[in-house]
Amino acid sequence: MVRTRDTHDQASLKAAALENLWMHSTDWTQMAEEGGPTIVVSGQGVRVTDSEGKTWLDVHGGYASVNVGYGQSEIAETMLAQMRNLTYFPQGTTTEPLIRLVEKLGSMLPGDLERVWPVSGGSEANETAIKIARAFHKKRGEPGRYKIISRKGSYHGATAGVMWLGGGAGLSDYEPAPPGMVYAPQPNPSRCELGGTTPSECASLCAQAIEDLILFHGPKTVAALIAEPITSAGGAIVPGDEYWPMVRDICDRTGVLLIADEVVCGFGRTGKMFASEHWDLVPDLMTIGKGLTSSYLPMAATVATTRVADVFAGQDNIFRQALTFGGHPVTAAVALKNIEIIERDGLVENSAKVGEYFLSRLHELKERHEVVRDVRGKGLLLGIDMTADAKTNGQADQRSGLGKRLTSKLRDQGLLLKCGDNAISMGPPLCITREDVDEIVKGLDIAFGEI
Ligand SMILES: Cc1ncc(COP(=O)(O)O)c(C=O)c1O
């Protein structure tokens, strides 16, 4: 229906949203019952203000993506200056902001991860990584390597291919699945699928399971393993220290490329610039997004080591892909300024320090509330594992509505945090203070108490 409004008062804005907006992961009938969506109009640091003047603390920092926090006017100025100067580029040319950005990334990333393929979002970055991995093997004379191993319960994006990674619930609407998706166990020390009773034991069992899967399928059929160094989905799963050295070694021995998805973990989220650094891990391909621009503009990238990228050298041998918005000069300028702010303001260090404090406060909640089964994470990627039944440690049934009830209790206290039924994931802006953390923990304490 075509309709114009000259006054965008609150009621008409909400009505327009209910009628025309297809919001992410949201049921609009329920939203209608709640009186329409919260419409945010401004933000500063860790807080946003809505159209009714109420201020909220954004505990999950957008989608764990607003790393420098809201309202950095320097970024807005950078954007405007670049827009005034140059907004796009003719085919076959490139731009200065993009060159400066890829040079900067090449100097920051672990090992020889230094050839950067820019894209517009994390899903595209992972699609690109998979395409590069398959093409890499084909060009080297191993065309049978097409299978991709991911870990159960992981999330790597929403587009037609990568949505099948992790094999999560709710995919049946989109069948058929593409061939070659292989699922390995998640190295979750608090719920080790393979029965490991310590983080080390769970790590070794889960790493060994990857090798077993590769051998079962035949190494010559497996292109890559994709994994987050610390799994953000399901509440910040940190593997035991044995895991990554073992997995790196398995990939080396079997010729399987290791893709580290640092879309969430990168740019200080876990208390290091990249989470791979916690284990001196150098993957063959790394994907980055979210914190690359702190979500001020859409940008992500797939980065290859020299060994991988060099396979695509030479005329008639290129990686055949083009994306209109990949490497946009305005987003590149924003990414550069964003990285400058992360470094200048010590946000990686703040993530490590305040994250440690946050985790210690979450441990207090675990002592006090039976529903809290485990708390975990690194830096400001934190999670709470919940149980519906403290005696059996059983997980909550989705019908229990635990997540929804918690979300609503937290809203009552000015905290925006979407809770799951079994786990809560938190990824606030990296500029968060201890006082902000106290406010969140107090809110959680009250919410758990009332539940
Ligand atoms: C680990 C991980 N990888 C990839 C993606 C996909 O990124 P995007 O939503 O930018 O496509 C996400 C999104 O949340 C993610 O959490």
The ligand as a Gaussian input file, in Angstrom:
#p B3LYP/6-31G(d) Opt

LIG

0 1
 C       30.422000     -15.993000      13.978000
 C       29.640000     -15.317000      12.906000
 N       30.044000     -15.445000      11.635000
 C       29.371000     -14.847000      10.630000
 C       28.252000     -14.094000      10.878000
 C       27.497000     -13.466000       9.742000
 O       27.727000     -12.111000       9.699000
 P       26.677000     -11.126000       9.000000
 O       25.473000     -11.089000       9.866000
 O       27.439000      -9.818000       8.927000
 O       26.402000     -11.664000       7.646000
 C       27.813000     -13.917000      12.181000
 C       26.635000     -13.085000      12.477000
 O       26.186000     -12.933000      13.572000
 C       28.512000     -14.565000      13.229000
 O       28.100000     -14.466000      14.494000

